[in-house]
Amino acid sequence: MEMKGNDEVEKIKSKFMSAWNNVKYSWVLKSKTSFSRNSVVFLLGKCYHFKADDEDSPTESCSTDLFDDDYAVIGNVEGFRRDFASRIWLTYRDDFAALPESTITTDCGWGCTLRAGQMMLAQALILNFLGRDWTWPDALSLEPLDTETRTSSAARKLVASLEASFQGDRLRFPSCQPQCGAEEADAHLKEVYHRTVVTWFGDTLSAQLSVHRLVHLGMTSGKRAGDWYGPGVVAHILRKAVEEATDPELQGVTVYVAQDCTVYSADVLESHSVQVDTRSVPEGMATDNRAVIILIPVRLGGEKINPEYFSFVKAILSLEYCIGIIGGKPKQAYYFVGFQDDSMIYMDPHYCQSFVDVSTSNFPLQSYHCPSPKKMPFIKMDPSCTIGFYSKSVQDYERISGELSKLLQPSSKEKYPAFTFMRGHGRDYELSVPMEKKEWPFIKDTRNPGATAGDFVLL
């Protein structure tokens, strides 16, 4: 009876925290964000100008959520709107199945870094399957966030449609009829991949890259459901999640995590070229090349961010193969995707939405796309973060490493690069550190009360 009573207390506590976090963060997402019309905006390697070419009178800034029709004709605002809203948005959820070895049914208040990591991984998968130019056809029709979450409204519509059909309908996509043209077939295939990527991040025990799966993998580092995760730890959890994924579509992707702010080129090339069982792939399909997602945990300063690194961060987010940054403010993680002037543009996971069953046919996608870009001054950024890149092939990596090596050359202001590239394998530079410490270099050492997730020395 005592155990049952404890479970009930945990459930009540979970629901209270979910409601509190929804109230705490929802107003932030609904507030408008000011974007300058005179400054370019970069979003994951793409550049946008908001000022129309024929505008004679200068306007310093436009205060808008970028999704009002009044601003659709200003420069390339619509292109930015469509691009931003097409990125996969993964936020707090509630009322899902209990997380491993717990009674917790929401990640509200503690899972923001896991969600930011999921968003970065989702962007890499979108690049892999759909390319950087892909945009969601319904991106511009997203409804603004209101007092009641869009998920709740969409969920009611879904329930109504399901009641009109038979029960237990599992995920399936409408087949394209033979008479469909090439354009329709291509759009259909892209939508299939779009939905498939979202299902991998569904909040279920069986989803390949769900928060349930990430929490389970985090247990090997001493983490549990309800604990806060640092960006370095999340990088390693994402690597393990992709490595252990069983979906055939994910076999062509792997994750490499840099050691001690160093990318060892031979290890990345080896990750690209790992052989797979030829019996498991169709005849004629390449079996010796995988895409590699490169994650680099870094620290851009001491206790606070070093302002001298901002030009470097802007240069990184201007690259087409950058998949963003897992970062944020202290104890509040965001997914940084771009910048304008001295402000970072980010996607915010701190918005509690209702559980969506992604195994149903035509599940609602609206809650997986964000209508509200947010900005934050770079100076407020926490120095601990994880930078991500996507490399499709060995040739891609050679180009990426070459370009980044030039970018990382120390300047008169920056004495030390944020990270470095080294030839050879990591094992060629072995230090006398136990393997378990190398596997999880950013984990809190319980023997040292002063250590925190993400602690390491920047030389």
Order of alpha helices (4+ residues) and beta strands (2+ residues): alpha-beta-beta-beta-beta-alpha-beta-alpha-alpha-alpha-alpha-alpha-beta-beta-alpha-beta-alpha-beta-beta-beta-beta-beta-beta-alpha-beta-alpha
